[in-house]
Amino acid sequence: MAMELTSTNFTEEVLNSNIPVMVDFWATWCMPCKMLAPILEELSQEANGAYKVGKVNVDAEPALAAQFGIMNIPTVLVFKNGQVVEKSIGLVQKSQLAALLK
């Protein structure tokens, strides 16, 4: 299951992670976000420890969204060694998200 990320646990779970982390910036009122959620859950269940999947609610965590320049949602960022290495904006297919982790 994708973990809920907040300003409290973001550094520990994402920036200090020794494995890649896919982070979904979303909101409860965003229909494309709701459509993307089951795809992210599938990727999370298939991770087998190779990567983590997390979610940031932009309404609850506006500072995190601002820190990473999130202007549209859903936006998915992939972090490796604390740095953003991949980015996807909007509703995309599972294969496109999986490719970001490679």
N, C-alpha and C positions, 0 to 999 in steps of 0.2 A: 504494500500500500504506500502511496506517495505520502511523504511526511509534510506536515504543516510547518512552514518556515516563518519565523518572526525575527524582529530585530534582536531578540534575546538569544536565539540559537543559530542565526545565519552564519556568523563567523565560524563557529565550531563545526556545524554540519556541512557548510559549503566551502568557505574560503580555506579552512584548515584540513579539508578532506584529502586523503591520499588516493582516492578513486574519483573518477569523473562524476559530476553531479549535474543532472538536467533539472532546471528550475523553470516552472510554469508561473508566469505572472498573470493573474486572472481576477475576475470579480463575479459575485453571485448573480448580478443582473445581465451578464454578458452571455448571449446565446451561443456564439462560437466557442466560448470557453467551456460551456456545459457540454458541447459536442466533442470537444477535445479531451475532456476529463477521462472517459473510459479508455481512450487510446493510451493516455499516460499511465493509467492503472495497469493496463496490460504490459506496458514496457517495464513498469515497476516490478510486477510479478515475475517477469522473465529475466530480471537483472542477475540473479544468482551471485550477488556480491561483486559483480564487475563494475557496477555504477549505482548511483542512488538517484531517486526522483523525488523532487520536492515541489511544493506549491506556495506561492506568496499571494495572499489576497491584497490587491493594491488599495482597496478601501480601508482595510485594517492596518496596512503597513505602507503609507504613502512615502515615508522617508526612504525605504528600501527601493521602491519603484523609482523615485527621483534619483537615487544614487546610481542606478544603472540606466538612466535615461529612457525609461519605459514611457512611450507616448501612445502606443496602441496595444490592445489586448485581444486575444491572448498573444503574449510574447514568450517564447521559450529560449532560455540561454543555457549553454553548456559550459560549465566551469571545469578547468583542469588546472591543478596546482594553484588554485585561488584566482585564476584569470579566466575571463570570458574568451572562449575559443570558437564558439559557434552561436548563431542566432537564427531564429525562425519567427516570423510574425504572421499571425492569422491562423486559420484552421488549415492544417495540412494532414496528409495521410501518414499512417503509422510508419511506412517504409521511409518517408522523408525524415521523420524524427529519429528513427533508428540509425539512419545514415549519419546524423549529426554526432553520434557517439563514437563513430569509427575514427 
